Amino acid sequence: MKDFALKGDILYSKSLNKVSQHENSYLVCVDGKSEGVYKKLPAKYKGIKVYDYSGYLIIPGLVDMHLHAPQYIFVGLHMDLKLLDWLNTYTFPAEAKYKNLSFAKKAYDIFVHDLTLSSTTRFSMFATIHNEATLYLMNELEKTGFKGYVGKVNMDRNSPKYLIETTNKSVKNTLEWLDACEDFKNIKPIITPRFIPTCSDKLMKELSKIMIDKNLPVQSHLSENRSEIEWVKELMPKVKNYEEGYNKYGMLGTTTKSIMAHYVWPDEKGIELMKNGNVWVAHSPASNRNLSSGMAPIGRYLREGIKVGLATDVAGGSYLSMFRAIEDTITTSKVRNCLFDSEYYNVTIEQALYLATLGGGEFFGKVGSFDKGYEFDAIVLNERDIPTVLMSELNLLERFERYIYRSHTNVYAKFIAGKKIV
Ligand SMILES: [Zn+2]
């Protein structure tokens, strides 16, 4: 891989409340990793290629911790129902279509095209229960240059006839799918029980064994909607809370890394389990609003040291843009503050940038920063379409804030692990 530098106005998070700003500087990439930011290009890098983005804002690539690739076909539609009815009425019939590989190819080609142009550089996504379509999606993402996780979904109960597996078939298909994934270099498999209501105790035990044997991460949904939580209580009467429902299978970060999407309604005892392990909350404010699920208390999670990343949750979320997820994280925190919890602080622009980069990036290793040694994921933002006479008075964080609220367009350029994608 060729070494190179980006020249421009460089902004990134150092920690939850601290950003690093470097006007008119150089960001150096060596072997796919950041070598740091310099005001002047050091002599040892003389002669390397410089992409000149002078006047443009350069930030780390954004991390989408939770989305459903197959649901992209109906993004922006069907926001009239709550979670469980929405799944049965719209989502399960749509996902069933991916049994047909030629349908899946057409749908996933559009999805990968749009994701390529977006601000997203890393992700953890759900596919469907179908092996062939899932492998096609993974292959297309790999070819494009993305890095991230894709999960073949497991569901063996409380699912429609046309979108269900027997327990044995679900396990067998998972093992076959994992064998077929071995050749992928950058797109990795993640164990994906859809959520407890659609996965029997026996299936959860088998998936847990596979997860531990093969040291694979796991992703699922947790405490998204109040009817769902009541249902889980009926399905697991001996378990104290929904959190424990996953924890008993080692799926809350006690054995391998874990992502739990939503977590809108924490249980007061269960929340302790979220502080202990290697588990991330994937916060998807648009989806939580669109399906009338609620507003996750992100300010509280941050204060209590729970790991959080941001997510679009297509297609409960109505967009693929992580810029909008950042905006919605901030605005939702303020609405929640007004309505319920005056003691919970707002999510600030600094914190939202952190959550969308380092916060989620940590799940993937050294990702989400421009400090030396981090994987070189960078996006270049174009503010030419949103001019203001105040531009010269703004610092880089203010320019980023303005961009988040004013522009939901795609990126001007994008690099993943040192490879130019856009
Ligand atoms: Zn989801």
Residues whose N, C-alpha, C, O or C-beta is under 5 A from the ligand:
A	BS01	ZN	A261
